[in-house]
């Protein structure tokens, strides 16, 4: 039986890398006594896969992935047992059994949403004065890591919308961008390009970036969370 999980990753483990997160998740499955299924061959491994690695230092309210059990167990029971063994900063917030024929999270993912919280060198007034004209630009060139190395790249096609979510005390932006194996834009890359546009120094250690949702396509032009409409 295949299951899809939605996972919260908090500040306590934001400096734990993706491979270590995968190992921690696999250990939780073992400690919870789940009958996890393994791959075939000379080097069998647990059938667990995340949708997309999260950059080191980021937190998330919506990390998705799939795993397979050898038995058909109640999803609520599995979630409760696994959360009993989760380390601080990790929690499954949703778990569903997958219907037959549903594509895995990695091949389904097309967009992601982030919230970016800037340090005190950027004010709410800066966001208000610059975000609209930043989004009106036809081309946004920035240095971006690609398969061919680090190159100057136009990231404007990968930004679908950006909203000012600042408060009186904090400057913040919410964005939706491309994500997945075909086109992918990290939240911190948007933050760097926007800081350059505002004439502000970009300090990746001073900006809080939270991945808040991961989306797949539904119909012609509708995008929904990866756990929407996939339940058995």
SEBA-189648 format. One record per residue: residue in one letter; x, y, z of N, C-alpha, C in turn. Coordinates in nm, 4 decimals. Example, Ala and Ser with C-alpha at 12.3 -4.5 7.8 and 13.67 -1.06 7.14 Angstrom:
REM residues 2
  aa      n_xx      n_yy      n_zz     ca_xx     ca_yy     ca_zz      c_xx      c_yy      c_zz
   a    1.3190   -0.5690    0.7800    1.2300   -0.4500    0.7800    1.3200   -0.3300    0.7800
   s    1.2850   -0.2250    0.7080    1.3670   -0.1060    0.7140    1.2900    0.0030    0.7870
END
This chain:
REM residues 232
  aa      n_xx      n_yy      n_zz     ca_xx     ca_yy     ca_zz      c_xx      c_yy      c_zz
   x    0.0838   -0.1189    0.0000    0.0000    0.0000    0.0000    0.0884    0.1254    0.0000
   x    0.0566    0.2194   -0.0900    0.1333    0.3433   -0.0996    0.0643    0.4545   -0.0205
   x    0.1457    0.5365    0.0456    0.0962    0.6476    0.1271    0.1666    0.7767    0.0842
   x    0.0967    0.8872    0.0991    0.1572    1.0188    0.0749    0.1509    1.1006    0.2026
   x    0.2660    1.1544    0.2436    0.2718    1.2326    0.3669    0.2982    1.3800    0.3381
   x    0.2525    1.4627    0.4300    0.2859    1.6053    0.4327    0.3574    1.6294    0.5646
   x    0.4753    1.6910    0.5570    0.5649    1.6980    0.6714    0.5999    1.8417    0.7064
   x    0.6004    1.8704    0.8354    0.6457    2.0001    0.8873    0.7926    1.9871    0.9277
   x    0.8756    2.0835    0.8854    1.0160    2.0871    0.9253    1.0435    2.2231    0.9871
   x    1.0740    2.2239    1.1172    1.0869    2.3488    1.1913    1.2299    2.3959    1.2115
   x    1.2425    2.5027    1.2884    1.3727    2.5648    1.3141    1.4708    2.4703    1.3820
   x    1.4185    2.3755    1.4609    1.5073    2.2877    1.5377    1.6012    2.2066    1.4478
   x    1.5569    2.1754    1.3274    1.6402    2.0911    1.2389    1.6583    2.1539    1.1009
   x    1.6518    2.2858    1.0922    1.6646    2.3486    0.9610    1.8043    2.3347    0.9007
   x    1.9040    2.3013    0.9838    2.0386    2.2802    0.9309    2.0705    2.1320    0.9106
   x    1.9670    2.0478    0.9126    1.9823    1.9076    0.8762    1.9580    1.8946    0.7260
   x    2.0542    1.8413    0.6540    2.0445    1.8314    0.5090    1.9440    1.7267    0.4633
   x    1.9183    1.7257    0.3328    1.8140    1.6392    0.2779    1.8433    1.4909    0.3003
   x    1.9665    1.4464    0.2763    1.9984    1.3047    0.2928    1.9841    1.2611    0.4377
   x    2.0254    1.3478    0.5319    2.0091    1.3155    0.6735    1.8615    1.3138    0.7130
   x    1.7824    1.4021    0.6510    1.6386    1.4025    0.6765    1.5764    1.2713    0.6282
   x    1.6184    1.2247    0.5126    1.5683    1.0982    0.4596    1.6027    0.9826    0.5522
   x    1.7260    0.9806    0.6022    1.7684    0.8753    0.6957    1.6848    0.8815    0.8235
   x    1.6618    1.0019    0.8757    1.5812    1.0178    0.9970    1.4399    0.9653    0.9746
   x    1.3825    0.9943    0.8588    1.2473    0.9482    0.8277    1.2435    0.7956    0.8197
   x    1.3443    0.7363    0.7576    1.3504    0.5906    0.7474    1.3618    0.5262    0.8852
   x    1.4379    0.5893    0.9745    1.4523    0.5351    1.1104    1.3216    0.5456    1.1876
   x    1.2476    0.6526    1.1637    1.1167    0.6675    1.2283    1.0241    0.5539    1.1864
   x    1.0236    0.5205    1.0584    0.9416    0.4095    1.0100    0.9770    0.2795    1.0826
   x    1.1068    0.2556    1.1012    1.1507    0.1342    1.1706    1.1097    0.1362    1.3172
   x    1.1348    0.2470    1.3853    1.1046    0.2566    1.5279    0.9549    0.2495    1.5557
   x    0.8754    0.2950    1.4601    0.7300    0.2893    1.4752    0.6756    0.1501    1.4437
   x    0.7631    0.0590    1.3991    0.7214   -0.0773    1.3706    0.6409   -0.0917    1.2432
   x    0.6620    0.0000    1.1494    0.5870   -0.0058    1.0243    0.6434   -0.1138    0.9312
   x    0.5574   -0.1902    0.8664    0.6041   -0.2953    0.7733    0.6453   -0.2347    0.6393
   x    0.7548   -0.1616    0.6397    0.7988   -0.0882    0.5214    0.8422   -0.1830    0.4105
   x    0.8066   -0.1502    0.2894    0.8467   -0.2305    0.1736    0.9851   -0.1867    0.1260
   x    1.0596   -0.2808    0.0690    1.1946   -0.2547    0.0198    1.2013   -0.2818   -0.1303
   x    1.2975   -0.2173   -0.1942    1.3227   -0.2417   -0.3356    1.3867   -0.3796   -0.3533
   x    1.3868   -0.4273   -0.4769    1.4484   -0.5558   -0.5081    1.5935   -0.5342   -0.5517
   x    1.6703   -0.6410   -0.5556    1.8067   -0.6320   -0.6054    1.9117   -0.6589   -0.4994
   x    2.0394   -0.6260   -0.5332    2.1515   -0.6564   -0.4441    2.1629   -0.5575   -0.3289
   x    2.1072   -0.4377   -0.3467    2.1175   -0.3356   -0.2425    1.9788   -0.2792   -0.2118
   x    1.8926   -0.3585   -0.1486    1.7547   -0.3142   -0.1235    1.7497   -0.1928   -0.0310
   x    1.6571   -0.1022   -0.0611    1.6390    0.0157    0.0233    1.4908    0.0403    0.0429
   x    1.4579    0.1118    0.1482    1.3184    0.1409    0.1766    1.2563    0.2210    0.0623
   x    1.1317    0.1922    0.0325    1.0611    0.2643   -0.0739    1.0026    0.3931   -0.0169
   x    1.0923    0.4901   -0.0010    1.0572    0.6228    0.0508    1.1190    0.7262   -0.0423
   x    1.0416    0.8266   -0.0819    1.0948    0.9311   -0.1691    1.0268    1.0634   -0.1386
   x    1.1075    1.1705   -0.1283    1.0553    1.3051   -0.1083    1.0345    1.3724   -0.2433
   x    0.9445    1.4715   -0.2461    0.9136    1.5408   -0.3712    1.0313    1.6224   -0.4215
   x    1.0940    1.7002   -0.3320    1.2027    1.7890   -0.3732    1.2867    1.8252   -0.2518
   x    1.4193    1.8188   -0.2624    1.5044    1.8554   -0.1489    1.4819    2.0004   -0.1070
   x    1.4862    2.0247    0.0232    1.4743    2.1596    0.0779    1.6141    2.2122    0.1071
   x    1.6409    2.3345    0.0653    1.7740    2.3929    0.0860    1.8086    2.3992    0.2343
   x    1.9360    2.3827    0.2639    1.9844    2.3879    0.4011    1.9539    2.5244    0.4618
   x    1.9006    2.5244    0.5836    1.8697    2.6486    0.6532    1.7262    2.6945    0.6375
   x    1.6498    2.6282    0.5499    1.5101    2.6646    0.5301    1.4194    2.5790    0.6174
   x    1.3044    2.6335    0.6505    1.2005    2.5581    0.7186    1.0844    2.5372    0.6223
   x    0.9907    2.4520    0.6610    0.8801    2.4217    0.5707    0.7584    2.3755    0.6487
   x    0.6424    2.4128    0.5976    0.5168    2.3603    0.6499    0.4557    2.2598    0.5528
   x    0.5265    2.2297    0.4451    0.4673    2.1447    0.3412    0.5727    2.0674    0.2631
   x    0.6413    1.9733    0.3304    0.7284    1.8806    0.2607    0.6480    1.7543    0.2302
   x    0.6524    1.7096    0.1065    0.5727    1.5942    0.0657    0.6614    1.4790    0.0230
   x    0.6059    1.3588    0.0333    0.6747    1.2411   -0.0155    0.5833    1.1201   -0.0115
   x    0.6316    1.0090   -0.0657    0.5556    0.8843   -0.0702    0.6378    0.7721   -0.0070
   x    0.5699    0.6768    0.0532    0.6352    0.5531    0.0962    0.5379    0.4379    0.0792
   x    0.5929    0.3167    0.0794    0.5125    0.1967    0.0566    0.5255    0.1011    0.1748
   x    0.4118    0.0513    0.2227    0.4087   -0.0505    0.3274    0.3654   -0.1837    0.2679
   x    0.4087   -0.2922    0.3306    0.3715   -0.4251    0.2832    0.2315   -0.4645    0.3263
   x    0.1727   -0.3853    0.4161    0.0382   -0.4125    0.4641   -0.0498   -0.2897    0.4459
   x   -0.1791   -0.3113    0.4406   -0.2769   -0.2033    0.4274   -0.3199   -0.1609    0.5677
   x   -0.2579   -0.0545    0.6191   -0.2881   -0.0058    0.7535   -0.3634    0.1262    0.7456
   x   -0.4411    0.1549    0.8482   -0.5153    0.2801    0.8553   -0.4182    0.3983    0.8566
   x   -0.4444    0.4971    0.7712   -0.3521    0.6104    0.7578   -0.3402    0.6899    0.8871
   x   -0.4491    0.7099    0.9565   -0.4449    0.7849    1.0823   -0.3607    0.7119    1.1859
   x   -0.3716    0.5798    1.1915   -0.2918    0.4986    1.2842   -0.1433    0.5113    1.2512
   x   -0.1088    0.5017    1.1221    0.0315    0.5118    1.0806    0.0883    0.6480    1.1173
   x    0.0115    0.7544    1.0923    0.0587    0.8891    1.1233    0.0830    0.9070    1.2729
   x   -0.0095    0.8599    1.3547    0.0059    0.8728    1.5001    0.1273    0.7962    1.5504
   x    0.1462    0.6732    1.5028    0.2601    0.5931    1.5472    0.3925    0.6551    1.5047
   x    0.3981    0.7079    1.3834    0.5221    0.7689    1.3360    0.5521    0.8982    1.4111
   x    0.4510    0.9799    1.4371    0.4743    1.1055    1.5089    0.5224    1.0827    1.6517
   x    0.4924    0.9684    1.7082    0.5422    0.9358    1.8426    0.6943    0.9241    1.8441
   x    0.7538    0.8964    1.7292    0.8988    0.8726    1.7213    0.9721    0.9823    1.6440
   x    0.9003    1.0865    1.6034    0.9642    1.1954    1.5290    1.0542    1.2789    1.6203
   x    1.1707    1.3220    1.5719    1.2552    1.4136    1.6493    1.1900    1.5511    1.6559
   x    1.2361    1.6337    1.7489    1.1848    1.7699    1.7591    1.2052    1.8437    1.6274
   x    1.1007    1.9129    1.5840    1.1106    1.9877    1.4599    1.0563    1.9155    1.3386
   x    1.0180    1.7902    1.3550    0.9571    1.7134    1.2455    0.8216    1.6605    1.2894
   x    0.7216    1.6748    1.2013    0.5893    1.6209    1.2325    0.5112    1.5981    1.1035
   x    0.4501    1.4813    1.0936    0.3598    1.4550    0.9817    0.2271    1.5231    1.0132
   x    0.1821    1.6091    0.9232    0.0568    1.6813    0.9449   -0.0580    1.6245    0.8627
   x   -0.0263    1.5387    0.7651   -0.1291    1.4748    0.6831   -0.0719    1.3468    0.6243
   x   -0.1539    1.2423    0.6216   -0.1126    1.1158    0.5616   -0.2344    1.0507    0.4974
   x   -0.2224    1.0151    0.3695   -0.3337    0.9518    0.2979   -0.2839    0.8311    0.2210
   x   -0.3744    0.7338    0.2013   -0.3460    0.6220    0.1128   -0.3630    0.6692   -0.0306
   x   -0.2700    0.6312   -0.1160   -0.2759    0.6761   -0.2548   -0.3670    0.5871   -0.3389
   x   -0.4466    0.6514   -0.4220   -0.5287    0.5781   -0.5175   -0.4394    0.5173   -0.6252
   x   -0.4873    0.4154   -0.6915   -0.4121    0.3512   -0.7988   -0.3886    0.4501   -0.9131
   x   -0.2695    0.4463   -0.9704   -0.2393    0.5277   -1.0872   -0.1919    0.6679   -1.0592
   x   -0.1841    0.7086   -0.9316   -0.1372    0.8430   -0.8985    0.0136    0.8516   -0.9202
   x    0.0600    0.9537   -0.9911    0.2038    0.9724   -1.0134    0.2730    1.0070   -0.8816
   x    0.4003    0.9730   -0.8700    0.4721    1.0044   -0.7471    0.4939    1.1556   -0.7332
   x    0.5322    1.1980   -0.6152    0.5429    1.3413   -0.5870    0.6478    1.4091   -0.6741
   x    0.7582    1.3412   -0.6993    0.8664    1.4029   -0.7769    0.8224    1.4357   -0.9196
   x    0.7477    1.3468   -0.9821    0.7037    1.3714   -1.1186    0.5789    1.4590   -1.1250
   x    0.5068    1.4729   -1.0131    0.3857    1.5558   -1.0100    0.4155    1.7033   -0.9833
   x    0.5224    1.7299   -0.9091    0.5517    1.8663   -0.8635    0.5799    1.9624   -0.9787
   x    0.5119    2.0789   -0.9762    0.5343    2.1811   -1.0787    0.5563    2.3206   -1.0208
   x    0.5002    2.3483   -0.9035    0.5151    2.4808   -0.8441    0.5323    2.4698   -0.6922
   x    0.5881    2.5747   -0.6335    0.6012    2.5817   -0.4885    0.5746    2.7247   -0.4428
   x    0.5327    2.7364   -0.3184    0.5085    2.8680   -0.2592    0.5995    2.8871   -0.1386
   x    0.6477    3.0094   -0.1237    0.7388    3.0441   -0.0150    0.6939    3.1737    0.0509
   x    0.7305    3.1884    0.1772    0.7217    3.3168    0.2456    0.8639    3.3604    0.2802
   x    0.8972    3.4847    0.2440    1.0306    3.5394    0.2658    1.0224    3.6534    0.3662
   x    1.0976    3.6416    0.4749    1.0996    3.7435    0.5793    1.2383    3.8071    0.5822
   x    1.2440    3.9372    0.5516    1.3705    4.0079    0.5390    1.4173    4.0624    0.6737
   x    1.5474    4.0899    0.6831    1.6001    4.1481    0.8060    1.5697    4.2977    0.8087
   x    1.6180    4.3661    0.9133    1.5781    4.5064    0.9330    1.6442    4.6051    0.8370
   x    1.7265    4.5549    0.7441    1.7792    4.6448    0.6402    1.6753    4.6702    0.5313
   x    1.5713    4.5880    0.5301    1.4583    4.6054    0.4368    1.3346    4.6379    0.5193
   x    1.2667    4.7443    0.4839    1.1479    4.7875    0.5580    1.0208    4.7517    0.4805
   x    0.9060    4.7505    0.5486    0.7794    4.7309    0.4777    0.7577    4.8350    0.3675
   x    0.8087    4.9555    0.3890    0.7974    5.0609    0.2880    0.8792    5.0254    0.1635
   x    0.9947    4.9605    0.1834    1.0757    4.9165    0.0695    0.9992    4.8153   -0.0155
   x    0.9319    4.7217    0.0505    0.8534    4.6215   -0.0217    0.7425    4.6893   -0.1018
   x    0.6710    4.7774   -0.0371    0.5589    4.8461   -0.1020    0.6051    4.9270   -0.2223
   x    0.7217    4.9890   -0.2106    0.7709    5.0768   -0.3172    0.8324    5.0000   -0.4347
   x    0.8729    4.8748   -0.4130    0.9516    4.8057   -0.5157    0.8904    4.6782   -0.5735
   x    0.8002    4.6135   -0.5022    0.7546    4.4818   -0.5467    0.6785    4.4882   -0.6795
   x    0.5904    4.5845   -0.6940    0.5100    4.5924   -0.8155    0.5966    4.6155   -0.9394
   x    0.6916    4.7102   -0.9304    0.7743    4.7354   -1.0491    0.8748    4.6221   -1.0729
   x    0.9111    4.5496   -0.9681    0.9962    4.4309   -0.9855    0.9216    4.3254   -1.0678
   x    0.7940    4.3038   -1.0364    0.7153    4.2042   -1.1078    0.6769    4.2501   -1.2486
   x    0.6841    4.3792   -1.2734    0.6525    4.4312   -1.4072    0.7687    4.4158   -1.5039
   x    0.8863    4.3832   -1.4536    1.0016    4.3653   -1.5408    0.9819    4.2462   -1.6334
   x    1.0186    4.2613   -1.7598    1.0075    4.1530   -1.8564    1.1209    4.0525   -1.8433
   x    1.2301    4.0961   -1.7815    1.3472    4.0106   -1.7664    1.4102    4.0378   -1.6304
   x    1.4409    3.9302   -1.5568    1.5091    3.9423   -1.4284    1.6307    3.8505   -1.4326
   x    1.7466    3.9091   -1.4558    1.8690    3.8312   -1.4683    1.9368    3.8173   -1.3329
   x    1.9776    3.6956   -1.3010    2.0511    3.6709   -1.1775    2.1395    3.5480   -1.1984
   x    2.2400    3.5326   -1.1141    2.3272    3.4165   -1.1214    2.2552    3.2976   -1.0581
   x    2.2434    3.1902   -1.1348    2.1666    3.0743   -1.0905    2.2416    2.9468   -1.1256
   x    2.2407    2.8522   -1.0314    2.3079    2.7241   -1.0549    2.2223    2.6395   -1.1479
   x    2.2806    2.5941   -1.2588    2.2118    2.5087   -1.3546    2.2941    2.3815   -1.3752
   x    2.2471    2.2947   -1.4639    2.3202    2.1716   -1.4935    2.4556    2.2008   -1.5581
   x    2.4690    2.3199   -1.6180    2.5935    2.3577   -1.6848    2.6825    2.4449   -1.5967
   x    2.6461    2.4577   -1.4689    2.7242    2.5405   -1.3779    2.6459    2.6627   -1.3349
   x    2.7148    2.7617   -1.2797    2.6508    2.8854   -1.2362    2.6552    2.9853   -1.3500
   x    2.5368    3.0214   -1.3990    2.5268    3.1102   -1.5143    2.4241    3.2199   -1.4896
   x    2.4378    3.3299   -1.5636    2.3363    3.4336   -1.5580    2.2105    3.3817   -1.6269
   x    2.0978    3.3877   -1.5551    1.9734    3.3280   -1.6032    1.8577    3.4247   -1.5824
   x    1.7641    3.4249   -1.6764    1.6416    3.5028   -1.6624    1.5410    3.4207   -1.5829
   x    1.5103    3.4660   -1.4614    1.4194    3.3901   -1.3756    1.2750    3.4401   -1.3836
   x    1.2504    3.5456   -1.4622    1.1147    3.6008   -1.4673    1.0096    3.4985   -1.5095
   x    1.0357    3.4084   -1.6066    0.9336    3.3102   -1.6452    0.8963    3.2128   -1.5336
   x    0.9821    3.2026   -1.4320    0.9577    3.1074   -1.3235    0.8861    3.1702   -1.2037
   x    0.8517    3.2985   -1.2119    0.7808    3.3667   -1.1028    0.6369    3.3907   -1.1473
   x    0.5420    3.3273   -1.0815    0.4024    3.3371   -1.1236    0.3293    3.4513   -1.0531
   x    0.3566    3.4710   -0.9258    0.3043    3.5879   -0.8564    0.3843    3.6140   -0.7304
   x    0.3711    3.7359   -0.6816    0.4366    3.7764   -0.5567    0.3440    3.8732   -0.4841
   x    0.3279    3.8537   -0.3544    0.2380    3.9353   -0.2740    0.3136    3.9971   -0.1560
   x    0.2793    4.1191   -0.1239    0.3341    4.1866   -0.0067    0.2569    4.1390    0.1160
   x    0.3240    4.0710    0.2096    0.2594    4.0248    0.3327    0.3255    4.0889    0.4548
   x    0.3830    4.2067    0.4334    0.4517    4.2767    0.5422    0.3547    4.3160    0.6534
   x    0.4080    4.3266    0.7737    0.3358    4.3807    0.8874    0.4015    4.5135    0.9251
   x    0.3526    4.5766    1.0287    0.4128    4.7023    1.0725    0.5581    4.6835    1.1141
   x    0.5906    4.5652    1.1627    0.7239    4.5409    1.2187    0.8176    4.4606    1.1296
   x    0.7653    4.3998    1.0236    0.8502    4.3113    0.9446    0.8163    4.3211    0.7962
   x    0.9205    4.3207    0.7137    0.9050    4.3209    0.5679    0.9020    4.1768    0.5191
   x    0.7982    4.1411    0.4422    0.7839    4.0026    0.3991    0.7096    3.9950    0.2664
   x    0.7408    3.8882    0.1915    0.6798    3.8649    0.0606    0.6408    3.7181    0.0505
   x    0.5269    3.6921   -0.0107    0.4854    3.5556   -0.0420    0.4928    3.5375   -0.1934
   x    0.5468    3.4244   -0.2383    0.5668    3.4032   -0.3817    0.5234    3.2633   -0.4238
   x    0.4905    3.2508   -0.5519    0.4698    3.1197   -0.6137    0.5637    3.1109   -0.7340
   x    0.6435    3.0028   -0.7389    0.7467    2.9895   -0.8414    0.7499    2.8475   -0.8967
   x    0.8227    2.8302   -1.0070    0.8403    2.6970   -1.0650    0.9157    2.6063   -0.9685
   x    0.8771    2.4787   -0.9691    0.9475    2.3810   -0.8867    0.9342    2.2449   -0.9528
   x    1.0389    2.1671   -0.9460    1.0338    2.0347   -1.0056    1.1567    2.0050   -1.0883
   x    1.1503    1.8980   -1.1651    1.2675    1.8513   -1.2395    1.2899    1.9275   -1.3695
   x    1.1844    1.9907   -1.4235    1.1977    2.0601   -1.5516    1.2442    2.2040   -1.5311
   x    1.1706    2.2808   -1.4517    1.2092    2.4183   -1.4171    1.1985    2.4318   -1.2657
   x    1.2956    2.5001   -1.2070    1.2972    2.5097   -1.0612    1.3610    2.6418   -1.0180
   x    1.2905    2.7150   -0.9325    1.3433    2.8397   -0.8780    1.3317    2.8357   -0.7266
   x    1.4420    2.8510   -0.6582    1.4411    2.8505   -0.5123    1.3952    2.9850   -0.4586
   x    1.3341    2.9810   -0.3424    1.2877    3.1044   -0.2798    1.4001    3.2011   -0.2518
   x    1.5162    3.1481   -0.2131    1.6286    3.2347   -0.1800    1.6865    3.3024   -0.3054
   x    1.6694    3.2399   -0.4224    1.7136    3.3036   -0.5467    1.6269    3.4236   -0.5791
   x    1.4960    3.4097   -0.5575    1.4056    3.5238   -0.5729    1.4456    3.6349   -0.4768
   x    1.4732    3.5997   -0.3513    1.5086    3.6992   -0.2495    1.6337    3.7767   -0.2895
   x    1.7324    3.7073   -0.3432    1.8563    3.7735   -0.3855    1.8300    3.8709   -0.4999
   x    1.7513    3.8250   -0.6000    1.7212    3.9119   -0.7143    1.6412    4.0340   -0.6704
   x    1.5487    4.0162   -0.5773    1.4665    4.1280   -0.5312    1.5495    4.2270   -0.4495
   x    1.6404    4.1762   -0.3683    1.7300    4.2658   -0.2929    1.8155    4.3481   -0.3891
   x    1.8680    4.2852   -0.4932    1.9468    4.3576   -0.5927    1.8632    4.4658   -0.6596
   x    1.7379    4.4337   -0.6891    1.6471    4.5307   -0.7515    1.6254    4.6514   -0.6604
   x    1.6159    4.6277   -0.5299    1.5921    4.7354   -0.4326    1.7194    4.8112   -0.3976
   x    1.8346    4.7595   -0.4426    1.9611    4.8205   -0.4056    2.0025    4.7877   -0.2631
   x    1.9575    4.6714   -0.2143    1.9888    4.6273   -0.0783    2.0886    4.5118   -0.0828
   x    2.1727    4.5053    0.0178    2.2672    4.3947    0.0265    2.1925    4.2663    0.0610
   x    2.2217    4.1598   -0.0122    2.1575    4.0310    0.0139    2.2439    3.9492    0.1093
   x    2.1850    3.9096    0.2216    2.2527    3.8246    0.3191    2.1642    3.7028    0.3421
   x    2.2027    3.5894    0.2831    2.1175    3.4709    0.2902    2.0979    3.4196    0.4322
   x    2.1877    3.4563    0.5226    2.1751    3.4114    0.6605    2.0813    3.4997    0.7425
   x    2.0449    3.6149    0.6865    1.9594    3.7087    0.7587    1.8149    3.7065    0.7105
   x    1.7880    3.6306    0.6055    1.6529    3.6221    0.5503    1.5931    3.4859    0.5854
   x    1.4743    3.4875    0.6415    1.4049    3.3630    0.6743    1.3180    3.3229    0.5556
   x    1.3408    3.2019    0.5061    1.2666    3.1512    0.3907    1.1916    3.0254    0.4328
   x    1.0602    3.0265    0.4150    0.9751    2.9139    0.4547    0.9002    2.8612    0.3321
   x    0.9167    2.7328    0.3028    0.8360    2.6730    0.1956    0.6999    2.6372    0.2552
   x    0.5949    2.6940    0.1992    0.4621    2.6790    0.2580    0.3702    2.5856    0.1808
   x    0.4023    2.5562    0.0552    0.3184    2.4625   -0.0206    0.3927    2.4120   -0.1429
   x    0.3550    2.2918   -0.1871    0.4076    2.2314   -0.3094    0.2870    2.1881   -0.3917
   x    0.2895    2.2221   -0.5209    0.1688    2.2129   -0.6023    0.1884    2.1287   -0.7282
   x    0.0785    2.0651   -0.7700    0.0750    1.9913   -0.8958   -0.0386    2.0470   -0.9813
   x   -0.0331    2.0171   -1.1105   -0.1328    2.0699   -1.2028   -0.2593    1.9856   -1.1999
   x   -0.3744    2.0556   -1.2029   -0.5046    1.9889   -1.2086   -0.5859    2.0586   -1.3166
   x   -0.6176    1.9866   -1.4235   -0.6899    2.0492   -1.5331   -0.5977    2.1362   -1.6170
   x   -0.6569    2.2385   -1.6797   -0.5825    2.3230   -1.7720   -0.4857    2.4184   -1.7013
   x   -0.5374    2.4953   -1.6064   -0.4531    2.5974   -1.5433   -0.4788    2.6104   -1.3936
   x   -0.5164    2.5013   -1.3290   -0.5372    2.5011   -1.1842   -0.4254    2.4212   -1.1184
   x   -0.3736    2.4736   -1.0075   -0.2674    2.4059   -0.9341   -0.3124    2.3834   -0.7903
   x   -0.2920    2.2609   -0.7426   -0.3422    2.2202   -0.6112   -0.2296    2.1533   -0.5323
   x   -0.2414    2.1466   -0.3988   -0.1405    2.0780   -0.3173   -0.1226    1.9329   -0.3586
   x   -0.0044    1.8776   -0.3331    0.0293    1.7437   -0.3779   -0.0555    1.6345   -0.3127
   x   -0.1261    1.6673   -0.2042   -0.2114    1.5668   -0.1418   -0.3595    1.5877   -0.1760
   x   -0.3880    1.6727   -0.2727   -0.5264    1.7015   -0.3101   -0.5779    1.6000   -0.4118
   x   -0.6882    1.5340   -0.3779   -0.7527    1.4444   -0.4733   -0.6769    1.3179   -0.5063
   x   -0.5815    1.2779   -0.4214   -0.5018    1.1575   -0.4501   -0.5395    1.0400   -0.3613
   x   -0.6310    1.0620   -0.2687   -0.6635    0.9623   -0.1674   -0.7445    0.8472   -0.2236
   x   -0.7138    0.7287   -0.1762   -0.7883    0.6086   -0.2164   -0.9310    0.6144   -0.1620
END
